[in-house]
Every structure is written in structure tokens, then in C-alpha cells.
Amino acid sequence: MSANSLPLVNGAKPNRREQILSAAAELFAHHGFHGVGIDDIGAAVGISGPALYRHFRSKDAILGEMLNSISHYLLEGGTARAEAGGSPDELLAALVRFHVDFALEHPALITVQERNLANLTDSDRKQVRALQRQYVEVWVRAIREAVPGLGERQARSAAHAVFGLINSTPYNRHLGDGALADLLCRLALGALSAAG
């Protein structure tokens, strides 16, 4: 995975701040938030731990920006697919493929997002939760249009169940990425259609 393919990286070549976020994501995914120190993150990008404070005020701030960036990326991508038009089935397939591609291309970010919400500061947790709720609502609308007669609560539960399926990819590497992506898309779409 190249650094410039990460949702944390905005430019063609990552700047130091983006390098820190990318390195921290890998470290947090492998060692847990509490198992990683500022010196570990600094070493991963070739600077001293104290030099990190020129870019981030704390390890908490790194995690907050990381999870906010992921949540913005998913919401913007989901919204763009919803606004692109097409049939309800095409929209649902596009949302599923977008989330599957994200999970396969960024397993460290999926792992950090799944495990570290409780480690955020209160203000960051509220922001991330709000963004996540908006992303879920994009899915709820798409599911209800593609699966007639499905209630809002069932559609919301179905969306979360599909996220669980797709977000399990960091722990499921028995197939190559292409074959796994196709399998996950078929399973997710099959589960959603069965919800009706």
C-alpha cells in the first residue's frame, strides 16, 4: 500500500504530518493505542519523539485526527456514490464495493477505527460518532430503496451487520485481494437482499 493511497494523505507526496498519521495507524493497529509511545511513532518516521510535538500536541491528537479523517473519507465517498445516480441496486453495489475496497486497501485503519473509539477525547469521539451516523444514514437510505418494505430500524441493523462482515478483512487473508473483494461484495449484497 503506497502512502499516497491512504485517506490520511491529501497530496501526491505525503507531508511530515501525513507520514506521522500513516505510521501511527500501522503502529496502533499492531500494538494497540496504549502499546505505542510518542518515541515509537517518531522513530517510524525518522524523527525524535519530542519533535512530533511540532506537528501534534499529543498522541490523543494523532488518534483524533486519524479517526476523524477516516470518518470524513467514508462519508464523502458514500455521499458521492449516492449522488452519482443509477438504480437502487447499482447504488447499493457501489456503496458495498467502496467500503470493501477501503477495508482491503487500509486494514490498519479499519483495525484502528474498530478498536480505538473509546480512546478518543470526548470532543473527538462526538465528532467521529456524528460522521459515522451520517455515513450509516447514506447506507440506510440506499438499503431501503433497494430492498422495498424494509423498515428503517431493520435497514440500520443490516448496514451495521454488513460493516461487521466487511470490516473483518484485516483478520481474513485466505484469498488474494481481488478474489476476496468479489466474495465480500457477493456476501454483503446477498445478506442485504435477504434482509427483505
C-alpha positions in Angstrom: 0.0 0.0 0.0 1.5 3.3 -1.0 1.4 6.2 1.4 -0.4 8.4 -1.1 -3.3 6.0 -1.4 -4.2 6.5 2.3 -7.2 8.6 3.1 -4.9 10.3 5.6 -2.8 11.7 2.7 -4.1 14.7 0.7 -1.2 15.4 -1.7 0.7 13.3 -4.2 3.7 13.1 -1.7 2.8 12.9 1.9 4.0 15.7 4.1 5.5 15.1 7.5 2.1 15.3 9.3 0.6 12.8 6.9 3.6 10.5 7.3 3.1 10.6 11.1 -0.6 9.7 10.8 0.2 6.8 8.4 3.0 5.4 10.7 0.8 5.8 13.8 -2.0 3.9 12.1 0.2 0.9 11.4 1.7 1.0 15.0 -1.7 1.4 16.7 -3.1 -1.4 14.6 -0.3 -3.8 15.5 0.4 -2.8 19.1 -2.7 -1.0 20.3 -3.0 2.6 21.2 -1.7 2.2 24.7 1.2 0.0 23.5 2.7 2.8 21.3 4.6 5.8 22.6 5.5 9.1 21.0 9.1 7.9 20.6 7.8 4.8 18.7 5.9 7.0 16.3 8.8 9.4 15.9 11.2 6.5 15.2 8.9 5.2 12.5 9.1 8.5 10.6 12.8 9.2 11.4 12.4 12.0 13.9 12.7 12.1 17.7 9.6 11.7 19.8 9.7 15.2 21.1 9.9 16.6 17.5 6.5 15.1 17.0 5.1 17.9 19.2 5.8 20.3 16.4 3.1 18.5 14.4 0.7 17.2 17.0 0.1 18.3 20.6 -0.3 14.7 21.8 -0.8 11.1 20.9 -4.5 11.7 21.6 -4.5 14.4 18.9 -2.9 12.0 16.4 -5.6 9.4 17.0 -8.3 12.1 16.9 -7.2 13.4 13.5 -6.8 9.9 12.2 -10.3 8.7 13.1 -11.9 12.0 12.0 -10.0 11.7 8.6 -11.2 8.1 8.1 -14.8 9.1 9.0 -14.8 12.1 6.6 -13.3 10.0 3.9 -16.0 7.3 4.2 -18.8 9.9 4.4 -17.6 11.8 1.4 -17.1 8.6 -0.6 -20.5 7.2 0.3 -22.3 10.6 -0.4 -20.5 10.8 -3.8 -21.8 7.4 -4.7 -25.3 8.3 -3.6 -25.3 11.4 -5.6 -23.9 9.7 -8.7 -27.4 8.4 -9.6 -28.3 5.0 -11.0 -30.8 2.4 -9.9 -31.2 1.5 -6.3 -29.4 -1.8 -6.9 -26.5 0.0 -8.6 -26.2 2.4 -5.7 -26.1 -0.4 -3.1 -23.5 -2.3 -5.1 -21.4 0.9 -5.4 -21.6 1.5 -1.7 -20.6 -2.1 -0.9 -17.7 -2.0 -3.3 -16.5 1.3 -2.0 -16.4 0.0 1.6 -14.9 -3.3 0.6 -12.1 -1.5 -1.3 -11.5 0.7 1.6 -11.2 -2.2 4.1 -8.9 -4.2 1.8 -6.6 -1.3 1.0 -6.4 0.1 4.5 -6.6 -2.8 7.0 -4.6 -0.9 9.6 -7.1 2.0 9.5 -10.0 -0.4 9.8 -8.4 -2.0 12.8 -7.6 1.3 14.5 -11.2 2.5 13.8 -12.7 -0.7 15.2 -10.6 -0.8 18.4 -9.9 2.8 19.4 -13.1 4.8 19.6 -13.0 4.6 23.4 -9.5 6.1 23.4 -10.6 9.3 21.8 -11.1 12.5 23.7 -14.8 13.4 24.4 -14.9 16.1 21.7 -13.2 13.8 19.1 -15.5 10.9 19.9 -18.5 13.1 19.4 -17.3 14.3 16.0 -16.4 10.8 14.9 -19.7 9.4 16.1 -21.6 12.2 14.2 -19.7 11.5 11.0 -20.3 7.7 11.4 -24.0 8.2 11.9 -24.2 10.3 8.7 -22.4 7.6 6.8 -24.8 4.9 8.2 -27.7 7.1 7.1 -26.4 7.1 3.5 -26.5 3.3 3.7 -29.9 3.2 5.3 -31.5 5.2 2.5 -29.8 3.1 -0.1 -30.8 -0.2 1.5 -34.4 0.9 1.9 -34.6 1.9 -1.8 -33.1 -1.4 -2.9 -35.0 -3.6 -0.5 -38.6 -2.5 -0.6 -40.7 -2.9 2.5 -37.6 -2.9 4.8 -38.1 -0.7 7.9 -35.7 1.9 9.0 -34.5 0.0 12.1 -34.0 -3.2 10.1 -32.1 -1.3 7.4 -29.8 0.3 10.1 -29.2 -3.1 11.7 -28.5 -4.6 8.2 -26.0 -1.8 7.5 -24.1 -2.4 10.7 -24.1 -6.2 10.1 -22.6 -5.7 6.7 -20.0 -3.3 8.1 -19.0 -6.1 10.5 -18.7 -8.6 7.6 -16.6 -6.2 5.5 -14.5 -4.8 8.4 -13.4 -8.4 9.3 -11.0 -8.3 6.4 -7.8 -7.5 8.4 -8.3 -10.9 10.0 -9.3 -12.7 6.8 -6.5 -13.0 4.2 -7.1 -16.5 2.9 -7.7 -15.2 -0.6 -6.0 -12.6 -2.8 -7.4 -9.1 -2.6 -9.3 -9.4 -5.9 -11.0 -12.7 -5.1 -11.7 -11.6 -1.5 -13.2 -8.3 -2.7 -15.5 -10.2 -5.1 -16.5 -12.6 -2.4 -17.2 -9.9 0.2 -19.3 -8.0 -2.3 -21.4 -11.0 -3.1 -21.8 -11.9 0.5 -22.7 -8.4 1.5 -25.2 -7.9 -1.3 -26.7 -11.3 -0.7 -27.1 -10.6 3.0 -28.8 -7.2 2.3 -31.2 -8.7 -0.2 -32.0 -11.5 2.2 -33.0 -8.8 4.8 -36.2 -8.2 2.8 
